[in-house]
Amino acid sequence: MLCFPNAKINLGLNVVSKRPDGYHNLETVFYPVGLKDALEIVPSEGKEPCRLFLSGIAIDGKTEDNLILKAYKLLAEEKKIPPIDIYLLKKIPFGAGLGGGSADAAFMLNLLNETFALGYSERERERFAAKIGADCPFFVRNKPAFATGIGDEIEPVELDLSSYCFVLVKPSYGVPTKDAYALLKPREAELSLKKIIRKPLSEWRGLMKNDFETPVFRKYPQIGEIKDELYRRGAVYASMSGSGSSVYAFFDEMPDLSNCFDGCFVWQS
């Protein structure tokens, strides 16, 4: 069976406090976008319970540490799953604040649940997902959501930005999440993101903040320059996603970006 895990962006991101366990409490709105990987599971002729085959964008780290395998193991510990081969075609850049690895893992939970009729509810799959990564539970339902805690407490929100043209730009490097958190000081949000998203998109620029932008732009000025250029090209709203390094923008009409972001990954829809 085949599925297509998609990326997410953060509409605003407020890092409000540091927790005793070393993690941070945050507030953000997760919004799914159409940039996708391809994930397939097929019956295996091998002797191993599970094998993972990767293609597309090269992924840092060991294959055995991939979050897809962590998702598989969580369910295989509780339910009997026949031997399978897993194929991942990677198209979502990593180190970009797009949640690609989390999406792959959550979609793997859904795929196994459906393929082998395991009977797990959405809430149960979200609990499994929370064991994998902070933003992983969002991808179980994969709908716009207000997120708190470490990103694992999900509240659905009504939001549809499909009438706008969308552009995503990522420089050739990523921003390690740990390094990004080390650059900022937590603070309480000035205005609720749930109130901001109810306003016209044209008003978001002066209201919605990503707390990572100021310190990340200071260390990686090219990322800030990408955001500025998107506004010069007519963006209605532009922001860095998560802790970076990707920057996205919404436009009323698709801009001509020819020769604009040389050396960067650019995706438009």
Backbone bond lengths (Angstrom), bond angles and torsions (degrees), N, CA, C in turn:
res aa  C-N    CA-C-N  psi(-1)  N-CA   C-N-CA  omega(-1)  CA-C   N-CA-C  phi
1 M - - - 1.459 - - 1.522 109.27 -
2 L 1.314 115.51 144.81 1.455 122.63 -172.87 1.524 110.97 -118.77
3 C 1.329 116.72 139.82 1.470 121.07 173.39 1.522 108.70 -142.76
4 F 1.324 115.37 172.23 1.466 120.58 -172.99 1.528 110.30 -132.01
5 P 1.326 117.74 87.58 1.472 120.85 178.66 1.525 110.88 -61.75
6 N 1.321 115.89 131.57 1.460 120.60 -176.92 1.525 111.95 -108.00
7 A 1.321 114.75 162.12 1.459 121.43 178.00 1.524 110.59 -80.23
8 K 1.323 115.33 169.52 1.465 122.22 172.04 1.518 108.09 -130.61
9 I 1.316 115.45 159.29 1.459 121.08 168.14 1.519 108.51 -121.41
10 N 1.316 115.89 161.04 1.462 122.20 174.35 1.519 108.87 -100.93
11 L 1.324 116.11 121.02 1.457 121.31 171.39 1.520 106.75 -92.61
12 G 1.309 116.05 97.11 1.454 121.30 -172.30 1.514 110.68 75.21
13 L 1.318 116.24 149.66 1.465 120.35 175.46 1.523 107.56 -156.50
14 N 1.326 115.59 111.05 1.461 121.39 179.28 1.528 108.83 -109.90
15 V 1.306 116.76 119.78 1.459 121.50 175.60 1.526 106.54 -93.91
16 V 1.332 116.29 106.27 1.457 119.92 -165.58 1.525 114.28 -95.41
17 S 1.329 118.91 -25.67 1.468 119.55 -179.19 1.525 110.17 -167.26
18 K 1.333 114.70 158.65 1.461 120.06 174.38 1.511 108.82 -99.52
19 R 1.321 116.56 135.86 1.458 122.48 -175.61 1.523 110.73 -90.77
20 P 1.332 117.06 159.10 1.471 120.39 177.37 1.523 112.96 -59.44
21 D 1.354 116.83 -27.24 1.467 119.18 -179.01 1.528 112.79 -82.88
22 G 1.350 117.23 3.95 1.456 120.76 177.96 1.510 114.44 94.73
23 Y 1.336 117.63 -16.57 1.448 121.43 175.78 1.530 109.99 -80.16
24 H 1.321 116.61 175.96 1.460 121.38 -179.44 1.518 110.75 -121.67
25 N 1.328 116.11 141.73 1.453 121.27 170.60 1.527 108.59 -82.75
26 L 1.312 115.73 137.43 1.460 119.47 -177.77 1.521 110.80 -140.40
27 E 1.305 115.02 168.62 1.456 123.31 172.22 1.526 107.28 -131.57
28 T 1.315 116.55 131.28 1.453 120.29 178.49 1.517 109.10 -157.77
29 V 1.310 115.97 166.35 1.458 121.40 170.39 1.518 107.21 -115.42
30 F 1.321 115.98 117.61 1.455 121.48 175.23 1.528 108.99 -83.93
31 Y 1.329 115.49 135.37 1.468 119.77 178.91 1.524 108.41 -135.08
32 P 1.343 117.92 123.43 1.470 120.01 -178.83 1.523 111.80 -73.82
33 V 1.329 116.62 143.12 1.464 121.82 176.73 1.528 108.89 -127.51
34 G 1.338 115.33 168.11 1.465 120.12 -167.56 1.511 117.26 -84.64
35 L 1.317 119.15 -0.24 1.466 121.15 175.01 1.525 108.66 -69.96
36 K 1.346 117.60 125.42 1.467 119.89 -168.48 1.524 113.89 -134.71
37 D 1.329 114.83 149.73 1.457 123.25 163.17 1.526 108.25 -90.48
38 A 1.323 117.18 174.59 1.464 122.12 171.41 1.528 107.76 -124.04
39 L 1.326 115.91 129.39 1.467 122.47 -176.66 1.527 108.90 -128.70
40 E 1.319 116.27 126.17 1.470 120.63 -177.89 1.525 109.86 -134.24
41 I 1.332 116.11 141.43 1.460 121.45 170.69 1.521 108.56 -121.37
42 V 1.329 115.21 137.52 1.464 121.62 179.53 1.520 108.53 -136.50
43 P 1.346 118.12 156.05 1.468 120.12 175.99 1.526 110.49 -57.93
44 S 1.305 116.71 140.47 1.462 121.84 -175.91 1.527 111.30 -99.91
45 E 1.323 115.18 142.30 1.454 121.07 173.51 1.523 111.08 -99.86
46 G 1.337 115.63 1.00 1.457 119.72 178.45 1.512 112.18 -83.37
47 K 1.311 115.47 176.25 1.460 121.38 -178.29 1.529 112.38 -90.17
48 E 1.344 116.29 -14.77 1.460 119.90 -178.70 1.533 110.43 -82.40
49 P 1.341 117.28 150.24 1.476 119.57 178.24 1.520 113.10 -62.30
50 C 1.354 115.47 -30.54 1.466 119.33 -173.22 1.527 109.32 -156.65
51 R 1.322 116.45 132.52 1.466 121.45 174.83 1.528 108.86 -129.38
52 L 1.345 116.39 140.75 1.461 121.88 -178.69 1.519 109.75 -116.74
53 F 1.330 116.28 128.26 1.450 123.02 179.29 1.528 108.52 -119.12
54 L 1.332 115.79 127.08 1.463 121.76 -173.94 1.520 111.13 -112.36
55 S 1.342 115.47 143.03 1.463 121.36 173.21 1.528 107.99 -148.04
56 G 1.337 116.17 174.93 1.455 119.93 -177.65 1.518 111.12 86.48
57 I 1.317 116.69 -143.27 1.466 121.47 179.82 1.525 109.50 -59.56
58 A 1.325 116.61 128.95 1.471 120.67 178.16 1.526 109.61 -64.85
59 I 1.330 115.96 135.69 1.459 122.28 -177.47 1.523 109.68 -105.72
60 D 1.332 116.48 129.65 1.458 120.76 176.99 1.523 110.37 -64.01
61 G 1.323 116.40 152.77 1.460 120.90 175.33 1.521 112.50 91.74
62 K 1.321 114.81 176.36 1.455 121.65 -178.08 1.527 110.40 -81.67
63 T 1.313 116.01 145.00 1.458 120.56 179.15 1.520 111.09 -58.73
64 E 1.330 116.88 -38.83 1.470 120.11 -177.39 1.528 113.12 -66.80
65 D 1.334 117.39 -13.20 1.460 120.97 177.98 1.533 112.45 -94.81
66 N 1.326 117.25 1.17 1.460 120.61 -177.79 1.523 110.59 -61.42
67 L 1.329 116.52 140.04 1.466 121.21 -177.25 1.530 112.63 -64.63
68 I 1.314 116.87 -23.74 1.467 119.36 175.47 1.526 110.53 -60.18
69 L 1.316 116.36 -42.81 1.457 120.05 179.74 1.526 111.19 -69.43
70 K 1.312 116.57 -33.79 1.463 119.11 175.89 1.520 110.28 -63.41
71 A 1.330 117.14 -40.66 1.463 121.14 177.08 1.525 110.55 -62.75
72 Y 1.321 115.93 -45.04 1.466 119.96 178.79 1.528 111.08 -58.83
73 K 1.324 116.97 -46.88 1.462 120.51 -176.02 1.529 112.02 -64.42
74 L 1.336 116.91 -35.86 1.463 119.44 179.16 1.528 111.27 -60.52
75 L 1.325 117.03 -41.40 1.459 119.82 -179.78 1.524 111.98 -80.25
76 A 1.331 116.86 -35.81 1.465 120.52 -178.47 1.519 111.95 -67.40
77 E 1.334 117.12 -22.29 1.459 120.34 176.49 1.525 111.87 -71.17
78 E 1.333 116.43 -22.04 1.463 120.59 -176.49 1.525 113.67 -108.95
79 K 1.330 116.63 -29.83 1.463 120.99 -174.85 1.529 109.88 -127.03
80 K 1.322 115.63 153.12 1.454 120.34 177.27 1.525 109.02 -82.39
81 I 1.327 116.72 120.81 1.453 122.69 -179.26 1.530 108.02 -121.76
82 P 1.314 118.22 125.24 1.472 120.43 178.98 1.531 110.99 -60.60
83 P 1.332 118.50 158.02 1.470 120.99 178.05 1.526 111.44 -56.33
84 I 1.320 115.94 134.83 1.465 120.78 -178.08 1.524 111.44 -136.24
85 D 1.312 115.07 153.50 1.455 122.69 166.81 1.522 107.82 -107.49
86 I 1.323 116.00 137.33 1.462 122.47 -178.31 1.521 108.54 -115.09
87 Y 1.313 116.52 131.34 1.461 121.81 178.78 1.531 108.71 -120.16
88 L 1.335 115.48 123.48 1.461 120.89 177.87 1.519 109.59 -118.98
89 L 1.326 116.15 120.78 1.460 122.17 170.74 1.521 106.80 -99.61
90 K 1.334 116.14 111.58 1.463 121.25 -172.50 1.523 110.93 -91.11
91 K 1.340 115.42 119.75 1.456 121.91 177.74 1.524 112.36 -122.30
92 I 1.334 117.30 -22.38 1.469 121.49 179.92 1.528 108.69 -82.04
93 P 1.330 118.99 119.79 1.470 120.03 179.02 1.524 111.34 -61.43
94 F 1.329 116.21 145.72 1.462 119.88 176.42 1.526 109.42 -100.83
95 G 1.348 116.44 166.09 1.461 120.12 -174.02 1.508 111.72 65.69
96 A 1.352 115.73 28.55 1.462 120.38 -171.61 1.516 113.36 -122.12
97 G 1.335 118.20 -4.03 1.462 120.20 -176.56 1.508 113.09 76.34
98 L 1.343 117.03 25.07 1.460 121.86 -176.13 1.522 113.26 -108.73
99 G 1.316 117.67 -6.07 1.461 121.34 175.45 1.512 114.68 69.52
100 G 1.330 118.46 26.06 1.455 120.76 -175.93 1.519 114.18 -59.86
101 G 1.334 117.30 -44.34 1.457 120.07 179.19 1.512 112.48 -65.11
102 S 1.326 116.36 -40.03 1.467 120.98 177.50 1.522 110.90 -64.96
103 A 1.333 116.45 -39.64 1.465 120.42 178.48 1.527 110.44 -62.01
104 D 1.337 116.78 -45.44 1.461 120.32 179.42 1.524 110.93 -58.11
105 A 1.331 116.34 -43.76 1.462 120.45 -178.20 1.524 111.85 -66.31
106 A 1.333 117.04 -45.03 1.462 120.48 -179.23 1.527 111.18 -66.03
107 F 1.318 116.73 -41.48 1.457 119.90 177.36 1.525 110.83 -64.97
108 M 1.328 116.95 -32.16 1.458 120.08 175.73 1.527 110.87 -63.91
109 L 1.329 117.16 -41.94 1.465 120.54 175.61 1.522 110.92 -58.35
110 N 1.337 115.56 -47.02 1.465 120.13 -179.69 1.530 111.32 -64.55
111 L 1.328 115.75 -40.87 1.464 120.90 -177.21 1.524 111.27 -65.45
112 L 1.309 117.22 -45.53 1.466 120.60 177.73 1.520 110.97 -64.22
113 N 1.325 115.75 -41.79 1.461 119.94 -178.91 1.525 111.32 -60.83
114 E 1.337 115.95 -41.91 1.462 120.20 -178.36 1.529 111.59 -76.29
115 T 1.332 117.06 -45.01 1.461 121.03 -174.84 1.523 112.18 -62.96
116 F 1.322 116.26 -41.45 1.458 120.50 -174.62 1.531 112.90 -108.14
117 A 1.337 116.14 13.79 1.469 121.55 175.81 1.529 111.47 48.22
118 L 1.335 115.36 54.54 1.468 120.44 -176.09 1.519 112.62 -76.95
119 G 1.327 117.35 -21.12 1.456 120.59 173.13 1.511 116.28 82.91
120 Y 1.320 118.25 15.84 1.464 119.95 178.73 1.531 110.22 -78.87
121 S 1.321 117.40 135.53 1.456 122.11 176.12 1.528 109.97 -75.26
122 E 1.339 116.35 168.52 1.467 119.87 175.75 1.516 111.02 -57.84
123 R 1.316 116.89 -43.13 1.468 119.90 -178.48 1.519 111.21 -64.16
124 E 1.330 117.05 -39.03 1.464 120.07 178.24 1.527 110.65 -66.49
125 R 1.320 116.73 -40.00 1.470 119.39 177.39 1.530 111.07 -66.53
126 E 1.317 117.13 -34.48 1.464 120.04 175.97 1.525 110.78 -64.33
127 R 1.318 117.21 -36.49 1.469 119.59 177.91 1.528 111.12 -67.23
128 F 1.324 116.71 -39.53 1.467 119.21 173.48 1.530 109.97 -62.27
129 A 1.314 116.43 -44.30 1.458 121.04 -177.46 1.525 111.75 -61.24
130 A 1.329 117.28 -36.37 1.466 121.45 -179.72 1.521 111.49 -63.36
131 K 1.327 116.89 -24.55 1.466 120.52 177.96 1.528 111.75 -77.66
132 I 1.327 115.95 -14.44 1.459 120.87 -176.34 1.525 111.87 -93.55
133 G 1.326 116.78 -45.46 1.461 120.09 -177.87 1.503 111.59 -169.21
134 A 1.336 115.99 160.61 1.465 121.29 -171.43 1.521 112.91 -63.22
135 D 1.333 118.31 -41.26 1.463 119.27 -177.34 1.525 112.68 -98.50
136 C 1.325 116.29 5.09 1.461 120.60 -178.32 1.540 113.66 -63.40
137 P 1.353 119.71 -40.17 1.475 118.83 -179.48 1.520 113.81 -57.84
138 F 1.314 118.01 -31.40 1.465 120.31 179.86 1.520 111.92 -56.25
139 F 1.329 117.05 -39.46 1.461 120.87 -172.91 1.526 113.14 -75.40
140 V 1.323 118.17 -11.27 1.467 119.43 177.56 1.525 109.88 -62.94
141 R 1.335 116.29 -46.11 1.476 119.93 177.09 1.519 111.44 -94.27
142 N 1.337 115.87 -29.74 1.460 121.52 171.23 1.527 112.81 60.25
143 K 1.329 116.27 43.66 1.455 122.40 177.64 1.522 108.58 -129.44
144 P 1.349 118.84 155.03 1.464 120.42 -179.62 1.523 111.41 -49.06
145 A 1.337 115.78 135.91 1.460 118.92 -174.05 1.518 111.12 -152.74
146 F 1.315 115.33 143.80 1.463 123.08 170.31 1.518 106.44 -86.42
147 A 1.331 116.59 125.77 1.465 121.05 -175.42 1.522 110.57 -119.34
148 T 1.326 115.29 137.59 1.461 121.98 176.01 1.526 108.18 -130.50
149 G 1.352 115.73 -166.43 1.462 119.18 -173.18 1.515 108.62 66.01
150 I 1.334 116.92 -134.54 1.467 120.40 175.31 1.536 110.41 -94.63
151 G 1.336 114.85 17.71 1.451 121.51 -177.05 1.508 112.38 104.59
152 D 1.339 115.67 3.03 1.463 120.73 -174.08 1.529 113.56 -101.90
153 E 1.327 117.46 -6.94 1.467 120.85 178.15 1.528 107.61 -99.79
154 I 1.331 115.18 109.72 1.454 122.22 -165.92 1.525 111.48 -110.38
155 E 1.332 115.75 130.71 1.464 122.23 175.83 1.524 108.38 -128.62
156 P 1.333 118.99 114.69 1.469 120.75 -178.61 1.531 112.01 -57.85
157 V 1.325 116.16 145.04 1.458 122.04 175.29 1.527 108.79 -132.24
158 E 1.332 115.77 151.74 1.450 120.85 176.87 1.530 108.49 -87.44
159 L 1.327 116.19 115.40 1.457 120.30 -178.88 1.522 109.37 -159.27
160 D 1.317 116.79 126.95 1.462 121.80 179.90 1.524 108.88 -135.65
161 L 1.335 115.83 111.86 1.460 121.39 -179.74 1.528 111.31 -110.42
162 S 1.331 116.44 19.61 1.461 120.71 -173.56 1.526 113.63 -68.79
163 S 1.320 117.85 -14.58 1.467 119.90 179.55 1.528 112.04 -78.27
164 Y 1.329 117.39 -11.66 1.458 121.61 -179.66 1.526 110.99 -96.15
165 C 1.321 115.98 152.36 1.458 121.88 170.16 1.528 108.58 -80.36
166 F 1.319 116.03 144.93 1.462 120.69 -171.71 1.526 109.68 -124.74
167 V 1.334 115.03 136.92 1.467 121.78 177.30 1.520 108.93 -130.93
168 L 1.324 115.22 136.37 1.464 121.69 177.22 1.524 108.11 -126.20
169 V 1.331 116.21 131.23 1.461 120.97 -179.77 1.525 108.94 -129.77
170 K 1.329 116.19 128.59 1.465 120.88 176.80 1.519 109.19 -127.64
171 P 1.338 117.36 126.74 1.471 119.16 175.40 1.518 110.75 -66.20
172 S 1.309 116.82 175.78 1.465 121.45 -173.47 1.526 113.13 -71.53
173 Y 1.316 118.30 -5.94 1.459 122.22 -178.57 1.527 109.93 -122.89
174 G 1.313 115.89 161.28 1.454 121.66 174.92 1.517 111.04 -105.22
175 V 1.318 116.20 171.94 1.459 122.44 174.81 1.529 107.76 -115.85
176 P 1.330 118.94 112.06 1.463 120.21 178.61 1.533 110.72 -58.89
177 T 1.317 116.25 129.53 1.466 120.73 -176.19 1.522 111.65 -57.23
178 K 1.320 116.82 -43.14 1.466 120.85 -179.26 1.518 110.85 -59.12
179 D 1.326 116.76 -42.35 1.467 120.91 179.95 1.524 110.65 -65.80
180 A 1.332 116.59 -39.23 1.458 120.17 -179.24 1.524 111.08 -63.31
181 Y 1.334 117.42 -43.45 1.465 120.28 179.05 1.527 111.28 -64.01
182 A 1.319 116.80 -32.78 1.465 120.26 -179.43 1.525 111.98 -68.34
183 L 1.330 117.18 -16.70 1.458 121.19 -175.90 1.525 113.81 -88.86
184 L 1.338 118.27 -12.06 1.465 118.49 -172.80 1.524 113.13 -122.11
185 K 1.313 114.46 163.26 1.462 122.21 175.32 1.524 108.68 -112.25
186 P 1.331 118.15 126.02 1.471 120.33 -179.93 1.523 111.45 -60.85
187 R 1.337 115.11 149.89 1.458 119.95 177.56 1.522 108.37 -157.00
188 E 1.309 116.17 153.55 1.458 120.77 178.58 1.533 110.16 -69.82
189 A 1.312 116.01 144.41 1.463 120.78 -179.93 1.525 110.20 -69.57
190 E 1.321 116.32 142.42 1.462 121.20 179.32 1.524 111.85 -78.65
191 L 1.339 116.86 -31.39 1.460 121.46 -176.42 1.519 108.76 -145.01
192 S 1.312 117.08 137.01 1.460 121.57 -177.94 1.526 111.34 -63.61
193 L 1.310 116.21 132.54 1.458 120.55 177.85 1.526 111.45 -64.28
194 K 1.326 116.36 -30.80 1.466 119.22 178.66 1.525 111.06 -63.78
195 K 1.343 117.30 -30.76 1.464 120.23 176.38 1.524 110.85 -76.64
196 I 1.320 116.06 -37.92 1.468 119.59 -177.40 1.520 111.22 -65.01
197 I 1.332 117.39 -42.53 1.470 118.99 -175.47 1.522 112.63 -69.10
198 R 1.327 116.89 -12.56 1.459 119.17 175.94 1.536 111.95 -84.27
199 K 1.318 116.21 -9.67 1.460 121.05 178.13 1.529 110.34 -86.47
200 P 1.330 118.35 161.59 1.471 120.63 176.31 1.526 110.54 -57.87
201 L 1.324 116.50 145.07 1.462 121.29 -178.73 1.526 111.49 -56.15
202 S 1.316 117.02 -32.58 1.460 121.22 -178.96 1.521 112.85 -64.06
203 E 1.333 118.15 -16.75 1.464 121.63 179.58 1.529 112.71 -96.56
204 W 1.300 118.17 -6.63 1.465 120.62 -175.66 1.530 112.73 -66.38
205 R 1.325 117.13 -33.04 1.461 120.97 -172.45 1.522 112.69 -55.36
206 G 1.287 118.29 -39.26 1.455 120.23 -178.14 1.513 114.44 -89.30
207 L 1.329 116.64 -4.27 1.464 120.12 -172.90 1.522 113.88 -117.47
208 M 1.328 116.33 -41.13 1.459 120.39 -172.45 1.526 110.71 -88.66
209 K 1.329 115.90 131.56 1.456 121.14 -176.47 1.530 111.03 -122.03
210 N 1.311 115.32 148.57 1.454 122.25 164.49 1.520 106.48 -114.97
211 D 1.323 117.22 111.39 1.464 121.13 -173.67 1.522 113.14 -60.32
212 F 1.325 116.75 -21.49 1.467 119.14 -179.05 1.523 112.45 -76.24
213 E 1.326 117.70 -20.73 1.457 118.93 -170.69 1.528 113.42 -59.57
214 T 1.320 117.99 -50.57 1.470 119.67 -174.94 1.527 112.11 -58.47
215 P 1.354 119.84 -52.78 1.463 117.94 179.82 1.526 113.93 -69.64
216 V 1.335 118.27 -34.66 1.462 119.72 179.86 1.521 110.71 -70.35
217 F 1.331 117.44 -40.99 1.472 119.97 177.88 1.529 110.87 -63.60
218 R 1.325 116.19 -32.57 1.465 119.31 179.22 1.529 110.42 -65.94
219 K 1.316 116.48 -39.94 1.470 120.57 -178.51 1.515 112.13 -84.37
220 Y 1.342 116.12 -32.51 1.465 121.38 -179.38 1.531 108.81 -124.74
221 P 1.320 118.13 77.51 1.475 120.79 -172.73 1.524 113.76 -60.50
222 Q 1.324 118.07 -25.83 1.470 119.47 179.81 1.524 111.58 -60.81
223 I 1.345 116.94 -33.14 1.466 119.61 -179.38 1.521 110.21 -66.36
224 G 1.317 116.37 -41.95 1.455 120.02 175.90 1.519 112.02 -64.02
225 E 1.334 116.60 -36.23 1.464 120.60 178.71 1.521 110.90 -66.61
226 I 1.347 117.50 -34.29 1.462 120.56 176.56 1.529 110.02 -62.87
227 K 1.322 116.30 -44.55 1.470 119.72 178.66 1.528 110.50 -61.82
228 D 1.326 117.63 -44.99 1.462 120.54 179.76 1.525 111.15 -60.59
229 E 1.323 116.37 -40.65 1.463 120.25 -178.65 1.530 111.20 -66.61
230 L 1.317 117.20 -37.37 1.460 120.43 177.55 1.530 110.86 -62.60
231 Y 1.326 116.49 -39.31 1.467 118.91 175.67 1.537 110.79 -67.39
232 R 1.320 117.45 -38.34 1.468 119.46 177.80 1.530 110.89 -63.21
233 R 1.312 116.21 -28.89 1.466 121.32 179.65 1.528 112.23 -82.99
234 G 1.337 116.77 0.07 1.453 119.51 173.11 1.506 116.13 106.66
235 A 1.323 118.78 15.58 1.459 120.82 -179.68 1.529 111.22 -59.35
236 V 1.319 115.67 139.80 1.461 121.02 173.01 1.523 109.09 -77.12
237 Y 1.333 115.94 -39.93 1.461 121.15 176.05 1.515 108.58 -149.61
238 A 1.335 117.00 137.78 1.461 122.32 178.34 1.519 108.98 -139.11
239 S 1.332 115.84 149.28 1.461 120.34 -178.90 1.520 109.49 -162.90
240 M 1.316 115.45 155.98 1.449 120.26 166.74 1.527 108.24 -75.33
241 S 1.321 117.40 144.41 1.461 120.65 177.94 1.522 110.24 -95.67
242 G 1.319 116.56 131.54 1.463 120.87 178.97 1.513 111.27 56.55
243 S 1.328 115.65 -136.49 1.456 120.92 178.61 1.523 111.67 -93.09
244 G 1.330 117.17 13.73 1.455 122.35 178.04 1.534 111.41 91.33
245 S 1.321 114.76 174.77 1.453 128.06 15.26 1.529 114.74 -102.64
246 S 1.325 118.60 2.72 1.463 119.26 -176.82 1.524 111.34 -78.43
247 V 1.333 114.81 151.87 1.459 123.45 176.58 1.521 107.18 -127.36
248 Y 1.317 116.88 135.88 1.462 120.89 179.85 1.521 109.86 -120.94
249 A 1.325 114.94 163.09 1.466 119.94 178.35 1.522 109.53 -152.48
250 F 1.332 114.88 147.89 1.459 122.77 173.27 1.525 108.78 -108.12
251 F 1.343 115.32 136.68 1.457 121.99 -178.48 1.524 109.68 -127.72
252 D 1.328 116.26 151.69 1.460 120.14 171.17 1.523 110.59 -70.71
253 E 1.334 116.70 -36.73 1.459 122.73 176.09 1.517 108.34 -134.30
254 M 1.346 116.65 146.52 1.459 119.66 -177.26 1.534 110.24 -65.98
255 P 1.326 117.48 125.08 1.466 120.61 -179.16 1.526 111.58 -79.74
256 D 1.317 115.97 160.38 1.462 121.73 172.06 1.527 107.38 -86.52
257 L 1.319 115.93 112.55 1.463 120.89 -177.39 1.522 111.78 -108.55
258 S 1.323 117.22 21.20 1.461 121.33 -179.53 1.529 110.49 -57.14
259 N 1.319 115.61 129.59 1.473 122.24 177.92 1.526 112.83 57.54
260 C 1.323 116.17 26.74 1.462 120.02 -175.20 1.528 112.36 -95.64
261 F 1.325 116.78 -37.61 1.463 120.40 -175.37 1.526 110.00 -128.51
262 D 1.316 115.23 60.83 1.461 120.67 -178.74 1.530 110.74 -58.86
263 G 1.316 116.23 135.11 1.456 121.58 177.86 1.515 113.51 84.09
264 C 1.342 117.48 -2.45 1.457 121.77 -179.37 1.529 110.91 -103.97
265 F 1.303 115.47 155.50 1.456 121.91 168.55 1.528 107.38 -79.84
266 V 1.333 116.61 125.46 1.469 121.28 -178.74 1.526 108.13 -126.49
267 W 1.317 116.03 129.85 1.469 121.55 177.40 1.520 109.52 -132.19
268 Q 1.334 116.60 133.32 1.457 121.37 -176.20 1.533 109.67 -129.95
269 S 1.323 115.25 145.35 1.476 119.39 175.45 1.522 109.98 -150.05
